[in-house]
């Protein structure tokens, strides 16, 4: 049994979020929370909140034991990309892509 939590339209690039998710994949919840608290990345704070939400879902909705939980699945997919224009020399315009992410995190009990 898994308990999932979703974070939609996070205004951080999926590439940057995946670096943080790789640090906590298959770790127990206490270790993952400690790693996220001490990681100096912009995505670590929203991912830490998402981890707390997934643990709360597991405890309240599914009746799981919090001490046995681990991060069973976590991944990021691209969301909408906002397109902006940056004026450049000689009347040219360069495109700036402001990328967003959808993050999914699941926790499960260890057997």
Beta strands, then each sheet from edge to edge (+ up, - down):
strand 1: 2-10
strand 2: 69-87
strand 3: 93-109
sheet 1: 1+ 3- 2+
end
